[in-house]
């Protein structure tokens, strides 16, 4: 008879998680590197007790906000290249639903996180309880059902024995390159404390291997045939290149065959070393990527979901452009009518390279020289647009360029929403060895600071993590700076103070003609129906200092350079508050992006914006 051990459901979860490992090309490490949590009556007596009794090898981190701890797990997982992640425990009701935004961010970006929201009593003995959602038609519904569409896998544990099938399936999804994301195991608070006879073998060390899907020979042959007829190809490099650890293969492929490459947000930095590197692509990318893309006869998408920012809402490429897509996820590989190669990026690039070499394929020298000329012209124009004038406020592009200059090998820059991701896409240079982790699949404000904390924990403070955010994002969620202080994280947060949500104010101006409505941080004037009076004076430095951070302030290039140098020496988190120009920006790609512009309006400026919208929509391609 198999040996068993009597444990509560929560104790079984903790013991199981401690014995799970991933294997990525022979590198084995703990799949769940620790647990973030905030305790409440839904988990303190269950998961809290289990962690105290059995969590000796499972580090516990005390979060300050439930949404933030999911973002921290995402940062950790990115730093581990999806080989490992963190678990997140929350109490029932608002504690758990606070994790919903984090779940959506993780799933959309294909980043593994393990969520353990607590749930209401399964036995229902107390009747109507605190935080119970009483649905008139579905008595078994709880607020945790909101996780279902946001998770790659969801299960509610109504009996402890269900863990025996639920937890292994959760681990399988976490290491699946094609289908990973948020994995949610909902744990009713009474079940957490219920004991059962668990097979002792359930806690044996188990290794979950990250599969590399091999390319199909017929798909490679068709892809090579398509490329053989292309004279102006363009590669779009996405996050799938990074997660497949295929950077070297991509650069070798581009240089061998003379193919220019542009990068997505998730793929920023993966093409460093390519001779025809165009930088970030799409709506917020470089003008070089935009101009080369407009003439491309073949777009080769590698590890990208081809979102609207990348394709300029499908208006970027010309009507004759053909598409080839290499992706481990079949849904992505078949998008926009592409010829698909459903496979791991590293293996697919190697196979396709061999097939092309056999055909003697290469682009012409005149094409390559043309691309280099476009890149050189763009870089000169961009640098001019962010150049600083003595006495003028710092431009955001200037600020990010200076952070770039301060970053060295082993450093990471993190951005997620607003203007910083676009500036990083256009101009960040990874040649010194820094990395870019940009979350823009969900463009989630508030992701940045906790994600930076996760990276610092994962890399054990090897290198400096630079978080670049605006004042609007800072106000949404700075509290994980306290956790960073607790953990001694080497985290430098650069807060660009420009008095509002200026990225959206610029979009508002472009789409409605309004100078500002509800987007700048101002006092309400006596007659105003929106805050449109004097700009607010918020002391961000004092706020960060009150949370235990070292704080620096800057308003000119010399001051910022000094602050960046000093911040690197801090043993723990530092915050640099930089006063910047309120409005304005660097030159962009001059590509269209679709937003819902009013079709009718009594305002001429809105009607003019609609006319511009119609011009852009006319370039949009209907693709299957």
PEHUNOR-V678744 format. One record per residue. N is the residue number from 1. RES is the residue in one small letter. PHI is phi in degrees with one decimal (999 if undefined). PSI is psi in whole degrees, 0 to 359 (none if undefined). BURIAL is 1 if it has 24 or more other C-alpha atoms within 12 Angstrom, else 0. Layout:
BEGIN
n/res/phi/psi/burial
N/RES/PHI/PSI/BURIAL
N/RES/PHI/PSI/BURIAL
END
This chain:
BEGIN
n/res/phi/psi/burial
1/x/999/136/0
2/x/-64.7/142/0
3/x/-72.7/140/0
4/x/-125.9/165/0
5/x/-136.5/138/0
6/x/-86.3/119/0
7/x/-142.6/155/1
8/x/-75.7/164/1
9/x/-59.2/317/1
10/x/-64.9/319/1
11/x/-63.4/322/1
12/x/-65.1/320/1
13/x/-59.5/311/1
14/x/-62.8/313/1
15/x/-64.1/322/1
16/x/-64.6/313/1
17/x/-61.6/328/1
18/x/-66.9/339/1
19/x/-107.2/13/1
20/x/-101.2/134/1
21/x/-131.8/151/1
22/x/-105.6/156/1
23/x/-129.5/116/0
24/x/-122.8/103/1
25/x/53.5/39/0
26/x/91.2/349/0
27/x/-88.2/117/0
28/x/-106.4/138/0
29/x/-155.9/167/1
30/x/-59.3/128/1
31/x/-70.7/321/1
32/x/-110.8/106/1
33/x/-82.1/355/1
34/x/163.9/181/1
35/x/-133.2/128/1
36/x/-92.1/147/1
37/x/-164.1/156/1
38/x/-130.3/125/1
39/x/-89.6/145/1
40/x/-146.3/187/1
41/x/-65.5/345/1
42/x/-82.1/342/1
43/x/-138.8/352/1
44/x/-66.6/323/1
45/x/-84.8/343/1
46/x/-101.5/281/1
47/x/-65.1/323/1
48/x/-61.1/314/1
49/x/-63.3/319/1
50/x/-64.3/319/1
51/x/-65.8/320/1
52/x/-65.7/320/0
53/x/-83.4/322/0
54/x/-120.8/2/1
55/x/-91.0/29/1
56/x/-60.5/327/0
57/x/-106.4/14/0
58/x/-124.8/91/1
59/x/-54.4/138/1
60/x/-106.4/133/1
61/x/-118.1/136/1
62/x/-94.8/107/1
63/x/-80.8/168/1
64/x/-113.2/348/1
65/x/-152.4/134/1
66/x/-66.4/321/1
67/x/-61.1/318/1
68/x/-62.8/325/1
69/x/-69.2/333/1
70/x/-69.2/319/1
71/x/-64.1/324/1
72/x/-62.8/317/1
73/x/-61.8/324/1
74/x/-64.6/316/1
75/x/-61.5/319/1
76/x/-60.8/313/1
77/x/-64.5/321/1
78/x/-63.8/317/1
79/x/-63.9/333/1
80/x/-93.1/7/1
81/x/53.9/39/1
82/x/68.9/15/1
83/x/-82.3/343/1
84/x/-154.5/161/1
85/x/-152.2/187/1
86/x/-116.5/154/1
87/x/-95.0/154/1
88/x/-131.7/120/1
89/x/-108.6/132/1
90/x/-136.7/156/1
91/x/-77.4/172/1
92/x/-71.1/164/1
93/x/72.9/231/1
94/x/-63.3/330/1
95/x/-59.0/317/1
96/x/-76.3/315/1
97/x/-68.2/340/1
98/x/-61.8/340/1
99/x/-84.9/356/1
100/x/-62.4/316/1
101/x/-63.5/321/1
102/x/-64.0/320/1
103/x/-61.5/315/1
104/x/-62.1/318/1
105/x/-62.1/317/1
106/x/-66.7/314/1
107/x/-67.6/317/1
108/x/-63.5/324/1
109/x/-88.2/1/1
110/x/58.7/45/1
111/x/-112.5/127/1
112/x/-74.0/128/1
113/x/-141.2/147/1
114/x/-109.7/116/1
115/x/-107.6/132/1
116/x/-123.6/69/1
117/x/-71.5/139/1
118/x/-79.8/156/1
119/x/-131.1/171/1
120/x/-70.8/170/1
121/x/-56.7/131/1
122/x/-74.9/328/1
123/x/-79.9/342/0
124/x/64.5/14/0
125/x/-61.3/323/0
126/x/-75.5/357/0
127/x/76.6/219/0
128/x/-71.4/118/0
129/x/-113.3/166/0
130/x/-54.8/131/0
131/x/73.9/19/0
132/x/-84.1/130/1
133/x/-89.1/111/1
134/x/-93.1/97/0
135/x/-87.9/134/0
136/x/-70.1/341/0
137/x/-116.8/339/0
138/x/-126.4/96/0
139/x/-69.2/338/0
140/x/-92.1/6/0
141/x/-81.1/138/0
142/x/-131.7/173/1
143/x/-62.5/337/1
144/x/-67.7/343/1
145/x/-64.0/344/1
146/x/-65.0/341/1
147/x/-74.5/341/1
148/x/-54.9/305/1
149/x/-72.6/348/0
150/x/-99.1/359/1
151/x/-115.3/148/1
152/x/-76.9/336/1
153/x/-149.8/136/1
154/x/-136.4/137/1
155/x/-148.9/143/1
156/x/-110.3/126/1
157/x/-92.1/99/1
158/x/-92.5/345/1
159/x/-135.3/140/1
160/x/-55.8/326/1
161/x/-61.6/338/1
162/x/-66.7/342/1
163/x/-62.4/333/1
164/x/-64.8/334/1
165/x/-104.6/328/0
166/x/-69.1/315/1
167/x/-67.6/316/1
168/x/-60.7/321/1
169/x/-65.5/323/1
170/x/-60.8/316/1
171/x/-64.5/320/1
172/x/-60.4/318/1
173/x/-67.9/321/1
174/x/-59.2/325/1
175/x/-98.3/6/1
176/x/-81.8/111/1
177/x/-60.3/330/1
178/x/-85.7/332/1
179/x/-128.2/18/1
180/x/-74.3/168/1
181/x/160.5/211/1
182/x/-74.7/130/1
183/x/-115.3/122/1
184/x/-117.5/122/1
185/x/-114.9/107/1
186/x/-83.4/127/1
187/x/-120.6/100/1
188/x/-55.0/144/1
189/x/-66.5/329/1
190/x/-72.8/322/1
191/x/-65.7/326/1
192/x/-54.4/324/1
193/x/-95.1/356/1
194/x/-78.4/137/1
195/x/-93.0/153/0
196/x/-152.9/163/1
197/x/-87.0/104/0
198/x/-97.9/133/1
199/x/-57.3/131/0
200/x/-62.4/329/0
201/x/-65.8/344/0
202/x/-61.7/337/1
203/x/-103.7/10/1
204/x/-66.7/151/0
205/x/-56.1/129/0
206/x/-129.0/135/1
207/x/-108.8/125/1
208/x/-104.7/114/1
209/x/-88.2/131/1
210/x/-77.4/113/1
211/x/-77.1/139/1
212/x/-103.9/114/1
213/x/-76.2/122/1
214/x/-75.6/144/1
215/x/-72.9/148/1
216/x/-79.4/134/0
217/x/-61.0/320/0
218/x/-65.1/320/0
219/x/-65.4/320/1
220/x/-63.9/319/1
221/x/-62.8/317/1
222/x/-66.3/321/1
223/x/-63.7/317/1
224/x/-65.2/321/1
225/x/-62.0/318/0
226/x/-63.3/315/1
227/x/-67.5/326/1
228/x/-61.2/337/1
229/x/-99.2/11/0
230/x/-102.5/131/1
231/x/-107.1/344/1
232/x/-133.3/64/1
233/x/-77.7/159/1
234/x/-143.4/131/1
235/x/-98.6/135/1
236/x/-106.9/115/1
237/x/-99.0/120/1
238/x/-109.4/188/1
239/x/-62.3/336/1
240/x/-61.3/333/1
241/x/-66.3/315/1
242/x/-62.9/312/1
243/x/-71.4/340/1
244/x/-90.9/1/1
245/x/53.0/44/1
246/x/-107.8/20/1
247/x/-59.7/313/1
248/x/-63.1/319/1
249/x/-65.0/321/1
250/x/-64.4/312/1
251/x/-62.3/317/1
252/x/-63.3/320/1
253/x/-63.1/312/1
254/x/-61.7/315/1
255/x/-72.1/326/1
256/x/-66.6/321/1
257/x/-107.8/359/1
258/x/69.7/51/1
259/x/-114.5/125/1
260/x/-69.9/152/1
261/x/-137.1/133/1
262/x/-115.5/156/1
263/x/-116.0/150/1
264/x/-88.0/177/1
265/x/-57.8/311/1
266/x/-69.8/337/1
267/x/-98.1/6/1
268/x/-57.8/121/1
269/x/101.2/349/1
270/x/-75.2/345/1
271/x/-103.4/11/1
272/x/-56.1/127/1
273/x/106.8/347/1
274/x/-69.7/134/1
275/x/-71.3/337/1
276/x/-116.7/51/1
277/x/-78.3/123/1
278/x/-96.3/350/1
279/x/84.6/198/1
280/x/-64.4/146/1
281/x/-114.0/173/1
282/x/88.6/199/1
283/x/-58.7/321/1
284/x/-105.3/18/1
285/x/-91.6/201/1
286/x/-84.8/155/1
287/x/-64.5/330/1
288/x/-63.4/313/1
289/x/-63.0/323/1
290/x/-65.2/314/1
291/x/-69.8/318/1
292/x/-65.9/320/1
293/x/-64.6/326/1
294/x/-63.5/336/1
295/x/-106.5/3/1
296/x/-66.6/136/1
297/x/-96.4/345/1
298/x/-145.2/125/1
299/x/-105.4/124/1
300/x/-108.7/103/1
301/x/-90.2/124/1
302/x/-122.0/110/1
303/x/65.1/39/1
304/x/-131.6/149/1
305/x/-85.5/355/1
306/x/54.9/56/1
307/x/-77.3/175/1
308/x/-66.7/330/1
309/x/-67.4/326/1
310/x/-73.5/320/1
311/x/-97.7/6/1
312/x/52.6/53/1
313/x/52.8/38/1
314/x/61.8/32/1
315/x/-112.9/356/1
316/x/-74.3/303/1
317/x/-82.6/159/1
318/x/-81.3/169/1
319/x/-68.2/341/0
320/x/-93.9/357/0
321/x/-64.7/136/1
322/x/-101.5/162/1
323/x/-131.5/139/1
324/x/-130.6/134/1
325/x/-132.2/123/1
326/x/-105.0/115/1
327/x/-155.9/140/1
328/x/-72.1/340/1
329/x/-99.5/119/1
330/x/-62.5/323/1
331/x/-57.9/317/0
332/x/-72.1/323/1
333/x/-64.7/332/1
334/x/-94.7/359/1
335/x/-63.9/155/1
336/x/48.2/34/1
337/x/68.4/26/0
338/x/-74.1/154/1
339/x/-73.0/120/1
340/x/-94.1/144/1
341/x/-126.2/103/1
342/x/-89.1/98/1
343/x/-167.8/167/1
344/x/-61.6/138/1
345/x/-61.9/318/1
346/x/-63.4/313/1
347/x/-69.3/322/1
348/x/-67.1/319/1
349/x/-64.4/320/1
350/x/-63.4/315/1
351/x/-67.2/318/1
352/x/-67.3/323/1
353/x/-61.1/318/1
354/x/-64.2/318/1
355/x/-64.8/320/1
356/x/-69.9/321/1
357/x/-61.0/322/0
358/x/-64.9/337/0
359/x/-95.0/358/0
360/x/66.7/32/0
361/x/-78.4/143/1
362/x/-169.0/148/1
363/x/-76.8/164/1
364/x/-78.5/157/0
365/x/-65.5/326/0
366/x/-66.1/322/0
367/x/-64.0/315/1
368/x/-63.6/319/1
369/x/-66.0/324/0
370/x/-62.2/315/0
371/x/-63.0/316/1
372/x/-60.9/321/1
373/x/-63.8/319/0
374/x/-63.4/318/1
375/x/-64.3/314/1
376/x/-62.2/317/0
377/x/-63.5/316/0
378/x/-60.9/312/1
379/x/-60.7/319/1
380/x/-63.7/317/0
381/x/-66.5/320/0
382/x/-65.8/314/1
383/x/-61.4/325/1
384/x/-64.8/321/0
385/x/-71.0/339/1
386/x/-107.6/6/1
387/x/-64.1/144/1
388/x/-94.4/134/1
389/x/-99.0/132/0
390/x/-52.2/127/0
391/x/88.7/346/0
392/x/-84.9/156/0
393/x/-61.8/151/1
394/x/-67.5/138/1
395/x/-85.6/152/1
396/x/-60.7/320/1
397/x/-61.4/322/1
398/x/-65.4/316/1
399/x/-60.0/312/1
400/x/-69.3/326/1
401/x/-62.3/323/1
402/x/-72.3/324/1
403/x/-63.4/319/1
404/x/-59.0/317/1
405/x/-64.7/329/1
406/x/-81.3/341/1
407/x/-78.3/138/1
408/x/-123.1/180/1
409/x/-57.7/132/0
410/x/96.9/346/1
411/x/-82.6/158/1
412/x/-133.1/139/1
413/x/-111.4/139/1
414/x/-126.2/134/1
415/x/-148.3/163/1
416/x/-148.9/329/1
417/x/-151.7/161/1
418/x/82.2/206/1
419/x/-77.0/325/1
420/x/-52.1/317/1
421/x/-58.0/321/1
422/x/-66.3/318/1
423/x/-65.3/321/1
424/x/-66.6/319/1
425/x/-60.3/320/1
426/x/-74.7/325/1
427/x/-136.1/351/1
428/x/-65.5/130/1
429/x/-105.9/116/1
430/x/-91.8/8/1
431/x/-64.2/338/0
432/x/-81.2/354/0
433/x/105.9/4/0
434/x/-77.0/166/1
435/x/-124.4/156/1
436/x/-118.9/124/1
437/x/-116.0/96/1
438/x/-107.0/122/1
439/x/-94.4/108/1
440/x/-136.6/8/1
441/x/-67.4/326/1
442/x/-116.2/351/1
443/x/45.5/58/1
444/x/-95.1/108/1
445/x/-63.4/136/1
446/x/97.7/354/1
447/x/-72.7/328/1
448/x/-66.7/307/1
449/x/-63.4/310/1
450/x/-63.8/324/1
451/x/-63.3/321/1
452/x/-62.3/321/1
453/x/-61.4/317/1
454/x/-62.1/320/1
455/x/-64.4/315/1
456/x/-61.3/320/1
457/x/-66.1/315/1
458/x/-62.4/322/1
459/x/-97.3/9/1
460/x/51.2/44/0
461/x/61.4/25/1
462/x/-85.5/106/0
463/x/94.9/165/1
464/x/-104.4/138/1
465/x/-100.2/120/1
466/x/-100.9/120/1
467/x/-103.9/122/1
468/x/-112.5/116/1
469/x/-141.3/163/1
470/x/-89.3/172/1
471/x/-65.7/329/1
472/x/-64.0/316/1
473/x/-67.1/320/1
474/x/-57.5/317/1
475/x/-66.5/337/1
476/x/-74.0/334/1
477/x/-174.6/71/1
478/x/-90.1/359/1
479/x/-70.0/340/1
480/x/-71.5/355/1
481/x/-61.8/328/1
482/x/-64.6/318/1
483/x/-63.7/321/1
484/x/-61.4/323/1
485/x/-65.2/315/1
486/x/-57.3/320/0
487/x/-92.8/357/1
488/x/63.1/36/1
489/x/-73.8/135/1
490/x/-82.7/86/1
491/x/-127.7/120/1
492/x/-110.4/111/1
493/x/-98.1/119/1
494/x/-99.5/109/1
495/x/-97.1/114/1
496/x/-88.4/109/1
497/x/-89.8/105/1
498/x/-128.8/20/1
499/x/63.0/46/1
500/x/143.8/188/1
501/x/-88.9/72/1
502/x/-70.9/332/1
503/x/-60.7/314/1
504/x/-74.9/329/1
505/x/-60.8/320/1
506/x/-66.5/321/1
507/x/-65.9/321/1
508/x/-60.2/317/1
509/x/-63.6/319/1
510/x/-70.9/328/1
511/x/-98.9/346/1
512/x/-133.4/346/1
513/x/82.1/359/1
514/x/-71.8/140/0
515/x/-69.7/319/0
516/x/-173.4/130/1
517/x/-141.4/102/1
518/x/76.7/18/1
519/x/-117.1/349/1
520/x/-109.4/153/1
521/x/-85.8/96/1
522/x/-133.7/160/0
523/x/-78.5/155/0
524/x/-79.3/125/0
525/x/-76.0/167/0
526/x/-58.8/322/0
527/x/-103.0/2/0
528/x/-80.4/140/0
529/x/-95.1/0/0
530/x/-144.0/161/0
531/x/-65.1/104/0
532/x/-136.8/20/0
533/x/-92.5/221/0
534/x/-67.8/149/0
535/x/-66.8/143/0
536/x/-73.5/148/0
537/x/-111.5/97/0
538/x/-101.5/132/0
539/x/-92.5/83/0
540/x/-65.5/326/1
541/x/-62.3/315/1
542/x/-64.4/322/0
543/x/-62.7/313/1
544/x/-65.3/322/1
545/x/-64.4/324/1
546/x/-66.8/339/0
547/x/-93.0/3/1
548/x/100.5/7/1
549/x/-86.3/151/1
550/x/-73.3/138/1
551/x/-128.0/138/1
552/x/-132.8/152/1
553/x/-128.1/149/1
554/x/-152.3/150/1
555/x/-140.7/1/1
556/x/-144.9/167/1
557/x/-57.5/318/1
558/x/-64.0/317/0
559/x/-65.6/321/0
560/x/-69.0/319/1
561/x/-60.3/318/1
562/x/-66.6/318/0
563/x/-63.2/318/1
564/x/-63.2/319/1
565/x/-65.4/317/0
566/x/-69.8/322/0
567/x/-62.0/328/1
568/x/-64.6/336/1
569/x/-88.5/354/0
570/x/-74.3/135/1
571/x/-89.4/76/0
572/x/139.7/191/1
573/x/-76.1/145/1
574/x/-131.1/150/1
575/x/-125.9/131/1
576/x/-114.0/118/1
577/x/-97.7/120/1
578/x/-117.6/119/1
579/x/-77.5/129/1
580/x/-126.6/171/1
581/x/-62.6/143/1
582/x/-69.0/318/1
583/x/-130.6/173/1
584/x/105.0/172/0
585/x/-175.0/172/1
586/x/-83.6/170/1
587/x/-66.2/151/1
588/x/-120.8/200/1
589/x/-84.9/346/1
590/x/58.1/43/0
591/x/-112.8/158/1
592/x/-85.2/152/1
593/x/-140.8/131/1
594/x/-82.8/124/1
595/x/-130.3/160/1
596/x/-77.3/85/0
597/x/-80.0/137/1
598/x/-56.3/131/0
599/x/-78.3/330/0
600/x/-131.5/147/0
601/x/-165.3/149/0
602/x/-84.0/357/0
603/x/-100.1/127/0
604/x/-62.2/323/0
605/x/-63.9/327/0
606/x/-72.2/320/1
607/x/-62.8/323/0
608/x/-66.5/320/1
609/x/-62.3/323/1
610/x/-66.0/322/1
611/x/-63.4/320/0
612/x/-64.6/321/1
613/x/-61.2/315/1
614/x/-62.1/324/0
615/x/-62.3/317/0
616/x/-67.5/318/1
617/x/-64.6/332/1
618/x/-64.5/338/0
619/x/-89.6/355/1
620/x/-74.4/135/1
621/x/-98.3/139/0
622/x/-90.2/110/0
623/x/-120.5/144/0
624/x/-84.6/none/0
END
